[in-house]
C-alpha cells in the first residue's frame, strides 16, 4: 500500500485527538486520548507502524490508552469491533471474550445470547445449545 494510505490513517488519528471540531473528537481527544509526541511526525509513525495492510485500520490495543508505539496495530474491522468501549465482556472458565465472540464460538445467534442474558440466565446456561 502507498504511504498515502498510512498518511490518511495518521491524519485521522491526529484529527480525532486534536481537533475539537472533528465529529469523533468527543470520543477521543475529548476523553483524554492523545497522540504521543513521537507520532506527531509522520515519518516516525510510518517507521513504527509500517505500511497499512489492505482492509486494515489503525487500532488501539487498549482503547483506554493513547496512540503510541506498543498500543497500536493494524487490525481488521472485526478486531476493531471487539475492541470498543461498548462491548460487554464475559469470563467463563478463565476465558474472557465479548458476547459476540462467545456467540460465534458457541454457534449461537448473538440476539439469542443477548435475550438469554436479559432474562437472567447464568452465562454457562446461556452459552448452551442454540
Contact map, one row per residue, 1 for C-alpha under 8 A:
1110100000000000000000000000000000000000000000000011110000000000000000000000000000000000000000000000000000000000000000000000000000
1111110000000000000000000000000000000000000000000010000000000000000000000000000000000000000000000000000000000000000000000000000000
1111111000000000000000000000000000000000000000000010000000000000000000000000000000000000000000000000000000000000000000000000000000
0111111100000000000000000000000000000000000000000000000000000000000000000000000000000000000000000000000000000000000000000000000000
1111111110000000000000000000000000000000000000000001000000000000000000000000000000000000000000000000000000000000000000000000000000
0111111111000000000000000000000000000000000001000011000000000000000000000000000000000000000000000000000000000000000000000000000000
0011111111100000000000000000000000000000010000000000000000000000000000000000000000000000000000000000000000000000000000000000000000
0001111111110000000000000000000000000000000000000000000000000000000000000000000000000000000000000000000000000000000000000000000000
0000111111111000000000000000000000000000000000000000000011000000000000000000000000000000000000000000000000000000000000000000000000
0000011111111100000000000000000000000000010010000000000000000000000000000000000000000000000000000000000000000000000000000000000000
0000001111111110000000000000000000000000000000000000000000000000000000000000000000000000000000000000000000000000000000000000000000
0000000111111111000000000000000000000000000000000000000000000000000000000000000000000000000000000000000000000000000000000000000000
0000000011111111100000000000000000100000000000000000000000000000001000000000000000000000000000000000000000000000000000000000000000
0000000001111111111000000000000000100001000000000000000000000000000000000000000000000000000000000000000000000000000000000000000000
0000000000111111111001001000000000000000000000000000000000000000000000000000000000000000000000000000000000000000000000000000000000
0000000000011111111101111011100000000000000000000000000000000000000000000000000000000000000000000000000000000000000000000000000000
0000000000001111111100001001110011100000000000000000000000000000000000000000000000000000000000000000000000000000000000000000000000
0000000000000111111100001000100001000000000000000000000000000000000000000000000000000000000000000000000000000000000000000000000000
0000000000000111111111001000100000000000000000000000000000000000000000000000000000000000000000000000000000000000000000000000000000
0000000000000001111111001100110000000000000000000000000000000000000000000000000000000000000000000000000000000000000000000000000000
0000000000000000001111101000000000000000000000000000000000000000000000000000000000000000000000000000000000000000000000000000000000
0000000000000011001111111000000000000000000000000000000000000000000000000000000000000000000000000000000000000000000000000000000000
0000000000000001000011111100000000000000000000000000000000000000000000000000000000000000000000000000000000000000000000000000000000
0000000000000001000001111111000000000000000000000000000000000000000000000000000000000000000000000000000000000000000000000000000000
0000000000000011111111111111110000000000000000000000000000000000000000000000000000000000000000000000000000000000000000000000000000
0000000000000000000100111111111000000000000000000000000000000000000000000000000000000000000000000000000000000000000000000000000000
0000000000000001000000011111111000000000000000000000000000000000000000000000000000000000000000000000000000000000000000000000000000
0000000000000001100000011111111111000000000000000000000000000000000000000000000000000000000000000000000000000000000000000000000000
0000000000000001111100001111111111000000000000000000000000000000000000000000000000000000000000000000000000000000000000000000000000
0000000000000000100100001111111110000000000000000000000000000000000000000000000000000000000000000000000000000000000000000000000000
0000000000000000000000000111111110000000000000000000000000000000000000000000000000000000000000000000000000000000000000000000000000
0000000000000000000000000001111111000000000000000000000000000000000000000000000000000000000000000000000000000000000000000000000000
0000000000000000100000000001111111100000000000000000000000000001111000000000000000000000000000000000000000000000000000000000000000
0000000000000000110000000001100111110000000000000000000000000000011000000000000000000000000000000000000000000000000000000000000000
0000000000001100100000000000000011111011000000000000000000000000011100000000000000000000000000000000000000000000000000000000000000
0000000000000000000000000000000001111111000000000000000000000000011100000000000000000000000000000000000000000000000000000000000000
0000000000000000000000000000000000111111000000000000000000000000000000000000000000000000000000000000000000000000000000000000000000
0000000000000000000000000000000000011111100110000000000000000000000100000000000000000000000000000000000000000000000000000000000000
0000000000000000000000000000000000111111110110000000000000000000000100000000000000000000000000000000000000000000000000000000000000
0000000000000100000000000000000000111111110110000000000000000000000000000000000000000000000000000000000000000000000000000000000000
0000000000000000000000000000000000000111111110000000000000000000000000000000000000000000000000000000000000000000000000000000000000
0000001001000000000000000000000000000011111111000000000000000000000000000000000000000000000000000000000000000000000000000000000000
0000000000000000000000000000000000000000111111100000000000000000000000000000000000000000000000000000000000000000000000000000000000
0000000000000000000000000000000000000111111111110000000000000000000000000000000000000000000000000000000000000000000000000000000000
0000000001000000000000000000000000000111111111111100000000000000000000000000000000000000000000000000000000000000000000000000000000
0000010000000000000000000000000000000000011111111110000000000000000000000000000000000000000000000000000000000000000000000000000000
0000000000000000000000000000000000000000001111111100000000000000000000000000000000000000000000000000000000000000000000000000000000
0000000000000000000000000000000000000000000111111100000000000000000010000000000000000000000000000000000000000000000000000000000000
0000000000000000000000000000000000000000000011111111000000000000000010011100000000000000000000000000000000000000000000000000000000
0000000000000000000000000000000000000000000011111111000000000000000000000000000000000000000000000000000000000000000000000000000000
1110010000000000000000000000000000000000000001001111100000000000000000000000000000000000000000000000000000000000000000000000000000
1000110000000000000000000000000000000000000000001111110110000000000000000100000000000000000000000000000000000000000000000000000000
1000000000000000000000000000000000000000000000000011111100000000000000000100000000000000000000000000000000000000000000000000000000
1000000000000000000000000000000000000000000000000001111100000000000000000000000000000000000000000000000000000000000000000000000000
0000000000000000000000000000000000000000000000000000111110000000000000000001100000000000000000000000000000000000000000000000000000
0000000000000000000000000000000000000000000000000001111111000000000000000111100000000000000000000000000000000000000000000000000000
0000000010000000000000000000000000000000000000000001001111100000000000000111100100000000000000000000000000000000000000000000000000
0000000010000000000000000000000000000000000000000000000111110000000000011110000000000000000000000000000000000000000000000000000000
0000000000000000000000000000000000000000000000000000000011111000000000011110000100000000000000000000000000000000000000000000000000
0000000000000000000000000000000000000000000000000000000001111110111000111000000000000000000000000000000000000000000000000000000000
0000000000000000000000000000000000000000000000000000000000111110000000111000000000100000000000000000000000000000000000000000000000
0000000000000000000000000000000000000000000000000000000000011111100000100000000000100000000000000000000000000000000000000000000000
0000000000000000000000000000000000000000000000000000000000011111110000000000000000111000000000000000000000000000000000000000000000
0000000000000000000000000000000010000000000000000000000000000111110000000000000000000000000000000000000000000000000000000000000000
0000000000000000000000000000000010000000000000000000000000010111111000100000000000000000000000000000000000000000000000000000000000
0000000000000000000000000000000011110000000000000000000000010011111100100000000000000000000000000000000000000000000000000000000000
0000000000001000000000000000000011110000000000000000000000010000111110110000000000000000000000000000000000000000000000000000000000
0000000000000000000000000000000000110110000000000000000000000000011111110000000000000000000000000000000000000000000000000000000000
0000000000000000000000000000000000000000000000011000000000000000001111110000000000000000000000000000000000000000000000000000000000
0000000000000000000000000000000000000000000000000000000000000000000111110000000000000000000000000000000000000000000000000000000000
0000000000000000000000000000000000000000000000000000000000011100111111111000000000000000000000000000000000000000000000000000000000
0000000000000000000000000000000000000000000000001000000001111000001111111100000000000000000000000000000000000000000000000000000000
0000000000000000000000000000000000000000000000001000000001111000000000111110000000000000000000000000000000000000000000000000000000
0000000000000000000000000000000000000000000000001001100111100000000000011111000000000000000000000000000000000000000000000000000000
0000000000000000000000000000000000000000000000000000000111100000000000001111101100000000000000000000000000000000000000000000000000
0000000000000000000000000000000000000000000000000000001110000000000000000111111100000000000000000000000000000000000000000000000000
0000000000000000000000000000000000000000000000000000001110000000000000000011111110000000000000000000000000000000000000000000000000
0000000000000000000000000000000000000000000000000000000000000000000000000001111111000000000000000000000000000000000000000000000000
0000000000000000000000000000000000000000000000000000000000000000000000000011111111100000000000000000000000000000000000000000000000
0000000000000000000000000000000000000000000000000000000010100000000000000011111111110000000000000000000000000000000000000000000000
0000000000000000000000000000000000000000000000000000000000000000000000000000111111110000000000000000000000000000000000000000000000
0000000000000000000000000000000000000000000000000000000000000000000000000000011111110010000000000101100000000000000000000000000000
0000000000000000000000000000000000000000000000000000000000001110000000000000001111111010000000000000000000000000000000000000000000
0000000000000000000000000000000000000000000000000000000000000010000000000000000111111110000000000000000000000000000000000000000000
0000000000000000000000000000000000000000000000000000000000000010000000000000000000111110000000000000000000000000000000000000000000
0000000000000000000000000000000000000000000000000000000000000000000000000000000000011111000000000000000000000000000000000000000000
0000000000000000000000000000000000000000000000000000000000000000000000000000000001111111100000000110000000000000000000000000000000
0000000000000000000000000000000000000000000000000000000000000000000000000000000000000111110000000110000000000000000000000000000000
0000000000000000000000000000000000000000000000000000000000000000000000000000000000000011111000011110000000000000000000000000000000
0000000000000000000000000000000000000000000000000000000000000000000000000000000000000001111100011110000000000000000000000010000000
0000000000000000000000000000000000000000000000000000000000000000000000000000000000000000111111111000000000000000000000000000000000
0000000000000000000000000000000000000000000000000000000000000000000000000000000000000000011111110000000000000000000000000011000000
0000000000000000000000000000000000000000000000000000000000000000000000000000000000000000001111100000000000000000000000000000000000
0000000000000000000000000000000000000000000000000000000000000000000000000000000000000000001111110000000000000000000000000000000000
0000000000000000000000000000000000000000000000000000000000000000000000000000000000000000001111111000000000000000000000000000000000
0000000000000000000000000000000000000000000000000000000000000000000000000000000000000000111101111100000000000000000000000000000000
0000000000000000000000000000000000000000000000000000000000000000000000000000000000000000111000111111110000000000000000000000000000
0000000000000000000000000000000000000000000000000000000000000000000000000000000001000011110000011111110000000000000000000000000000
0000000000000000000000000000000000000000000000000000000000000000000000000000000000000011110000001111111000000100110000000000000000
0000000000000000000000000000000000000000000000000000000000000000000000000000000001000000000000001111111100000100000000000000000000
0000000000000000000000000000000000000000000000000000000000000000000000000000000001000000000000001111111110000000000000000000000000
0000000000000000000000000000000000000000000000000000000000000000000000000000000000000000000000001111111111000000000000000000001000
0000000000000000000000000000000000000000000000000000000000000000000000000000000000000000000000000011111111111100100000000000001000
0000000000000000000000000000000000000000000000000000000000000000000000000000000000000000000000000001111111111100000000000000000000
0000000000000000000000000000000000000000000000000000000000000000000000000000000000000000000000000000111111110000000000000000000000
0000000000000000000000000000000000000000000000000000000000000000000000000000000000000000000000000000011111110000000000000000001110
0000000000000000000000000000000000000000000000000000000000000000000000000000000000000000000000000000001111111000000000000000000001
0000000000000000000000000000000000000000000000000000000000000000000000000000000000000000000000000000001111111101100000000000001011
0000000000000000000000000000000000000000000000000000000000000000000000000000000000000000000000000000001100111111100000000000000001
0000000000000000000000000000000000000000000000000000000000000000000000000000000000000000000000000011001100011111110000000000000000
0000000000000000000000000000000000000000000000000000000000000000000000000000000000000000000000000000000000001111111000000000000000
0000000000000000000000000000000000000000000000000000000000000000000000000000000000000000000000000000000000011111111100000000000001
0000000000000000000000000000000000000000000000000000000000000000000000000000000000000000000000000010001000011111111110000000011000
0000000000000000000000000000000000000000000000000000000000000000000000000000000000000000000000000010000000000111111111000000000000
0000000000000000000000000000000000000000000000000000000000000000000000000000000000000000000000000000000000000011111111100000000000
0000000000000000000000000000000000000000000000000000000000000000000000000000000000000000000000000000000000000001111111111000010000
0000000000000000000000000000000000000000000000000000000000000000000000000000000000000000000000000000000000000000111111111110010000
0000000000000000000000000000000000000000000000000000000000000000000000000000000000000000000000000000000000000000011111111000000000
0000000000000000000000000000000000000000000000000000000000000000000000000000000000000000000000000000000000000000001111111000000000
0000000000000000000000000000000000000000000000000000000000000000000000000000000000000000000000000000000000000000000111111100000000
0000000000000000000000000000000000000000000000000000000000000000000000000000000000000000000000000000000000000000000111111110110000
0000000000000000000000000000000000000000000000000000000000000000000000000000000000000000000000000000000000000000000010011111110000
0000000000000000000000000000000000000000000000000000000000000000000000000000000000000000010100000000000000000000000010001111111000
0000000000000000000000000000000000000000000000000000000000000000000000000000000000000000000100000000000000000000000000000111111100
0000000000000000000000000000000000000000000000000000000000000000000000000000000000000000000000000000000000000000000000001111111100
0000000000000000000000000000000000000000000000000000000000000000000000000000000000000000000000000000000000000000100110001111111100
0000000000000000000000000000000000000000000000000000000000000000000000000000000000000000000000000000011001010000100000000011111110
0000000000000000000000000000000000000000000000000000000000000000000000000000000000000000000000000000000001000000000000000001111111
0000000000000000000000000000000000000000000000000000000000000000000000000000000000000000000000000000000001010000000000000000001111
0000000000000000000000000000000000000000000000000000000000000000000000000000000000000000000000000000000000111001000000000000000111
